[in-house]
Amino acid sequence: MEEKFDAIKKDIQLIIDNIAYKNFPEASIKLIEVSDNLDDMMDATDDEVVLREISKYQVLLNHLQIKMSTTE
């Protein structure tokens, strides 16, 4: 599971980088991909620690989505 979270972290950094470069279409695509991956991870586990970690990333993605929608 740790390797999945490492991949999520890298993907979120790509989203942040794309937002910084004002490459909003690419950031939106990656945001959707990461969100789908988190949903799949959530469906596949019942471990409370993993679910808490997933929810942290979901909150971050929501904030990034809001940031993109206000700057586009």
C-alpha positions as CSV (number, residue, x, y, z in Angstrom):
1,M,0.0,0.0,0.0
2,E,2.9,2.3,0.7
3,E,4.0,2.2,-2.9
4,K,0.5,3.3,-4.0
5,F,0.7,6.3,-1.7
6,D,4.2,7.2,-3.1
7,A,2.7,7.2,-6.6
8,I,-0.2,9.3,-5.4
9,K,2.2,11.8,-3.9
10,K,4.2,12.1,-7.1
11,D,1.0,12.5,-9.1
12,I,-0.3,15.3,-6.8
13,Q,3.1,17.0,-7.2
14,L,2.5,16.9,-11.0
15,I,-0.9,18.5,-10.5
16,I,0.6,21.2,-8.4
17,D,3.4,21.8,-10.9
18,N,0.9,22.0,-13.8
19,I,-1.2,24.5,-11.9
20,A,1.9,26.6,-11.2
21,Y,2.7,26.5,-15.0
22,K,-0.9,27.4,-15.7
23,N,-1.3,24.1,-17.6
24,F,-4.8,23.6,-16.3
25,P,-6.0,20.9,-18.9
26,E,-3.1,18.6,-17.9
27,A,-3.7,19.3,-14.2
28,S,-7.4,18.5,-14.6
29,I,-6.7,15.2,-16.3
30,K,-4.2,14.1,-13.7
31,L,-6.5,15.2,-10.9
32,I,-9.3,13.0,-12.3
33,E,-6.9,10.1,-12.6
34,V,-5.7,10.4,-9.0
35,S,-9.2,10.9,-7.7
36,D,-10.3,7.7,-9.5
37,N,-7.3,5.8,-8.0
38,L,-8.1,7.0,-4.5
39,D,-11.7,5.9,-5.0
40,D,-10.5,2.4,-6.1
41,M,-8.2,2.2,-3.1
42,M,-11.1,3.2,-0.8
43,D,-13.3,0.5,-2.3
44,A,-10.6,-2.1,-1.8
45,T,-9.8,-1.6,1.9
46,D,-11.5,-1.5,5.3
47,D,-8.3,-0.5,7.2
48,E,-9.1,2.6,9.2
49,V,-5.5,3.9,8.9
50,V,-5.5,3.6,5.1
51,L,-9.0,5.2,4.9
52,R,-7.8,8.2,6.9
53,E,-4.8,8.6,4.6
54,I,-7.0,8.4,1.6
55,S,-9.3,11.0,3.0
56,K,-6.4,13.4,3.5
57,Y,-5.5,13.2,-0.2
58,Q,-9.1,13.6,-1.2
59,V,-9.3,16.8,0.8
60,L,-6.1,18.0,-0.9
61,L,-7.5,17.2,-4.3
62,N,-10.7,19.1,-3.5
63,H,-8.6,22.2,-2.6
64,L,-6.6,21.9,-5.8
65,Q,-9.8,21.6,-7.8
66,I,-11.1,24.8,-6.2
67,K,-7.8,26.5,-6.9
68,M,-7.9,25.6,-10.5
69,S,-11.5,26.7,-10.9
70,T,-10.8,30.1,-9.4
71,T,-7.7,30.8,-11.5
72,E,-8.8,29.5,-15.0
